[in-house]
């Protein structure tokens, strides 16, 4: 081990000529250390404390075996050559290998429970509950404050789609923001990661022909599912909102003849937690009269996912996420010729509608869309 000069007291003067006393400690932890006092007595007392501490450390070293002393001297020599200090090595070891705080598993469970208590919509909460345990798989027993930017990046490598990666990064960032609020971590490592760039792609919209095939197939094979399709495709109501509608949410009839009625999306049903009222297009009056079509209590529709899959296969329609709502939005913008009015119906911002749905539907297709009628109500000449 390298010899360290003994601490000493030196008298110095400030720029104003005032005398002060400095205790020179020599090089410690890779840096020159010293402390300055206003009186010689304070400096001498501090020097005595340091001398006793150094003697204790020296005695501790002297009582080690010769082999331990050689190992310590060799390791400290290598550290000095590498330009690192004992404190740096110990702090790194604690951070990487010792659990000194809340574990990742406990933090994830607490985050998920906190989201449950917030009263999130079931669909979103289920997504959090499903994803979060897998983000730091294998690190559940490590301290959450030991996680780094690289841990997040390794997880995101498995999700090359930029939209998916961006969504996951947002969720992970929310987790670390929660940990910061709980004083489990000092900062949020997810904020150090650059968000992936995503290209704007026009939303997939069902054509008039595809909608017609879907509805006529449902009319023939599964009429109970028709209201679910009609409210999604023509009214733009989200699937998770549709299944929570009740009978009193519907008001049928309109003296003006402009609509078949109205449906209220209550705040406790709405994804955005804001109440909105949606027009029911006139043509849906024909569909309402079909036997087997229940216009409320959609939670009673059993095996909804399986039946939708069968319907899409029979109608030869390629599905994509939110395609019913995208279809409704596109045709609404064309029908109303007013992004503001369509936005009120959908609970979207006007900016979002103009950016995604403008000019996706021609006036001709718009007119055909709102004339789609049940197969059994069409004139015989058309059915032949």
C-alpha positions, 0 to 999 in steps of 0.5 A: 500500500502507498504511504500516506503523509500524516495529517498536519495543521497549517496556518493560512491567511484569507485575502482580507489578511484574516488568519485561519488554520487548515488541516491537510489530510493528504490524498484520500479516495483519489483526491487531496483533502483538507478542512479549514477552521477559524481557530487553531483549537478547532483545527487541533481537535479535528486533527486529533480525531483524524489521527485516532481514526487513522490509527484504528484503521492501521491497527485493523490492517496490522491484525490481518494475516500476511496473505490478507495484507498482500491481497489488499495491497495488490488490489489497491495497487491495481485500483490506483493504476486504473484510477478508481477509488475504494468508495467507487468500487464499493458503491458499484458493488452495492448497486449491482449486487446488494439489495439496498431498498425496495425490490423490483418485484415489490415495486411492480406489485405496488405499481399494479395495485396503485393502478387498480385503485385509480379505477382504470378501465378494465381493458387498460388495467388488464394490459398493465397487469399482463405486461409489467411482470414480464418487463424485468423478468429475472430481476424481481429480487434486485433493488429497483434503484439498481435498474438502468437504462440498459435494462429497459433497452434490452427489453425493448429490443424484443419489440421492433415495431416502433408503435409497440415499443413507444407504447411499452416505453410509456408504460415503463416510464409511468412505472419509474415515475411512480417509483420516484414518487415513492422515493424508491429511485432518484430518477427515471431512467426511461426518460433517458431513452429516445422515443422511437419515430413512428410513421403516420399511416392512414387508418384501415377502413372497411369498404361499403362492400365489406360492411355489407358482407359483414352485416348480411352474414351476421343477419343470416348466421348470428343476428344477436351480434348485429347491434354490436357491429352496427354501433361500432361501425355506424356510431363509432362507439368503442367495443369496451363502451358498447358492452357496458351500455344499458337499455336506458342509454338508448332513446329511439325516435326523432321528430325531425327524421334526421336520426333514428334516435340517440345513444348516451355514452355515460362518463363511467362508460366512456374511455375518456371519462367524458359523457357524449351523445351519439346520433343513431343513423336513420337506416339503423331503424330497419336493423333494430326491427330484426328478431334476435337483435338485442340493443342493450345488455351486451355483456350477455353476448357469450363467446363474443371473440370467437363469434366475431372471428367466425363472422370475419372468416365467413365474410372474408374481411381482413380485420385490424385494431379499431377498424370499426371506429375508424370506419365510423369516423371516416364516414362521419367526416364525409357525411357531416362535412364538419370535423367539429360535429364528427369530433363531438360524436366520437369524443375525439379532438378535431385535430385528430380527425382532420389528421387521420380521417379527412378525405378517406371516403368519397361522397358516393361511397358515403351515400351508399354506406348509410343506405345499407339495409338488412338483407330481408328488407331489400326488394325482391329484384335486388336479392335475385 
